[in-house]
Amino acid sequence: MQDSSVVRPRRLDRRLCAATIAEVVEGYEGGSSTNLLCERYGLSKGGRLKILQEHGVQMRNQPMTDEEIDWAERLYGEGQSLNAVARQIGKAKGSVWKALRQRGVAMRQ
């Protein structure tokens, strides 16, 4: 007997029809936020990236917001590693490093 409370991930191409995948691509290319697309279609960040990459979509540069930088500064100041901060915020390690340096945060070795 299978436990119905266990969530089992399914492949995106089995979970989403071609028309829905096309809507995700068109939405992104039309300027929809990635968070909105993930919420609307039940996608993870990785799933969204996979769809867009598989369809040759040029990714937009999305700089960190002031709120994200504030959050990163707080987490980093609490002693979390740069990698841990980047994972938590959902940004690349280099983006977090650059934002913190521009903010004047002293970086640890």
ZIDA-V558633 format. One line per field, one symbol per residue. ss: DSSP state (a for helix, b for strand, c for the rest). phi: phi as a letter, one per 30 degrees, with the letter a starting at -180 (. if undefined). burial: b if it has 16 or more other C-alpha atoms within 10 Angstrom, else e. A space follows every 10 residues. Layout:
# ZIDA-V558633
ss=???
phi=???
burial=???
This chain:
# ZIDA-V558633
ss=cccccccccc caaaaccaaa aaaaaaaaac cccaaaaaaa acccaaaaaa aaaacccccc cccccaaaaa aaaaaaaccc caaaaaaaac ccaaaaaaaa aaccccccc
phi=.cdddddcdb eedcdcdedd dddddddddd jddddddddd cicdeddddd edddcidddd dbdddeddde ddddddddjd dddddddddi bdedddeddd dddiddddd
burial=eeeeeeeeee eeeeeeeeee beebbeebee eeebeebbee eebeeeebee bbeeeeeeee eeebeeebbe ebbebbeeee ebeebbeebe bebeebbebb eeeeeeeee
